[in-house]
């Protein structure tokens, strides 16, 4: 599995306007709806599920990155997006540092194996210092998309 198989290019947000965790989640879910990756009528339910998931334990795993994710009945195929915040967002990350890059993943409830595969791909790339640094420096959706393509190619 490759990042480009589930990250929706048209939903990438290179300059998040959000200032809070919940606003960032809503902005990214809305970007998926705007890109027709999820039904617009599901936005509120998906946001509520993601926020509930965050209250059970932050998906801000440190090093400036968060990976909010949820399995949801409104999702028919795995989709995701990436958001970048120049100023940083408080995600209650494990290292108590602001989050600058957010990978948001949505999966169908009946595909837990695909969900785990996607999480593994995302986390294996986010463990790389260069990937995180270049992601944080990418100021356009195209630049972020190119970085994802390079990661998929193993560069």
C-alpha positions in Angstrom: 0.0 0.0 0.0 1.2 3.5 -0.9 0.3 6.9 0.6 -1.1 8.1 -2.7 -3.6 5.2 -2.7 -5.6 6.8 0.1 -4.4 10.4 0.5 -6.7 12.5 -1.6 -4.6 15.1 -3.4 -7.4 17.6 -3.8 -8.1 17.5 0.0 -4.6 18.4 1.1 -4.5 21.7 3.1 -1.1 23.3 3.0 -2.1 26.2 5.3 -4.5 25.2 7.9 -6.5 28.1 9.3 -7.5 26.2 12.4 -6.1 27.2 15.7 -7.4 24.3 17.8 -7.4 20.5 17.5 -11.1 20.3 16.9 -11.0 23.1 14.3 -8.2 21.3 12.4 -10.1 18.0 12.4 -13.2 19.8 11.0 -11.2 21.7 8.4 -9.6 18.4 7.2 -12.8 16.4 7.2 -14.5 19.3 5.3 -11.6 19.3 2.7 -12.4 15.6 2.1 -16.0 16.4 1.6 -15.2 19.3 -0.8 -13.0 16.9 -2.8 -15.9 14.5 -2.9 -14.0 11.8 -1.0 -16.8 11.6 1.6 -20.4 12.6 1.5 -20.9 16.2 2.8 -23.8 15.1 4.9 -21.5 12.9 6.9 -19.1 15.7 7.9 -20.6 16.4 11.4 -20.8 12.7 12.3 -17.2 12.0 11.2 -15.9 15.1 13.0 -17.8 14.0 16.2 -16.3 10.5 15.9 -12.7 11.8 15.5 -13.1 14.3 18.4 -14.5 11.5 20.6 -11.4 9.3 19.6 -9.1 12.2 20.6 -10.7 12.4 24.0 -9.8 8.7 24.6 -6.2 9.5 23.9 -4.4 12.1 21.8 -3.3 11.1 18.3 -0.5 13.7 18.6 2.4 11.3 18.9 5.1 14.0 19.2 7.7 15.5 16.9 5.2 18.0 15.6 2.8 15.4 14.1 -0.7 14.1 14.8 -2.6 11.3 13.1 -6.3 11.5 13.9 -8.1 8.4 12.6 -11.3 6.6 12.9 -13.3 3.8 11.3 -16.8 5.1 10.4 -19.9 3.7 8.7 -20.2 6.8 6.5 -16.9 5.9 4.8 -17.1 3.5 1.9 -13.3 3.4 1.1 -10.2 4.4 2.9 -9.4 8.1 2.5 -7.1 10.5 4.1 -5.6 14.0 3.8 -2.7 16.0 5.1 -2.8 19.4 6.8 0.0 21.7 7.6 -0.1 24.4 10.2 2.6 27.1 10.0 1.9 28.2 13.6 1.3 24.8 15.2 -1.8 23.5 17.0 -2.2 22.1 20.5 -3.1 18.4 20.0 -2.1 17.4 23.6 0.8 15.6 21.9 2.8 13.1 24.0 5.8 15.5 24.0 3.6 18.5 24.8 4.8 20.3 21.7 2.6 21.9 19.0 1.6 19.9 16.0 2.5 21.3 12.5 1.5 18.3 10.4 -1.7 16.4 10.6 -2.4 13.1 8.7 -6.2 12.4 8.9 -7.4 8.9 8.0 -10.9 7.6 7.6 -11.6 3.9 7.1 -14.7 1.8 6.5 -15.7 -0.1 9.6 -15.4 -3.5 7.7 -11.8 -3.0 6.6 -9.7 -3.1 9.8 -6.7 -4.7 8.0 -6.5 -1.9 5.5 -6.8 0.7 8.3 -3.8 -0.9 10.1 -1.8 -1.0 6.8 -2.5 2.7 6.1 -1.5 3.6 9.7 1.7 1.6 9.4 2.6 3.4 6.1 1.9 6.8 7.6 3.8 6.1 10.8 6.8 4.6 9.0 7.2 7.8 7.0 6.6 10.1 10.0 9.4 8.4 11.9 11.9 9.8 9.3 13.3 13.2 10.3 13.8 14.3 6.7 10.2 13.5 5.8 8.8 15.4 8.8 11.1 18.4 8.1 10.3 18.6 4.4 6.6 18.2 5.1 6.7 21.1 7.6 8.4 23.2 4.9 6.0 22.3 2.1 3.9 25.4 1.5 1.6 24.2 -1.2 -0.7 21.1 -1.8 1.5 20.3 -4.8 4.7 20.3 -2.7 3.1 18.0 -0.1 1.8 15.7 -2.9 5.3 15.6 -4.4 6.7 14.6 -1.1 4.2 11.8 -0.7 5.1 10.6 -4.1 8.8 10.6 -3.2 8.0 8.7 0.0 6.0 6.1 -2.0 9.0 5.7 -4.4 11.3 5.1 -1.4 13.4 8.2 -2.0 
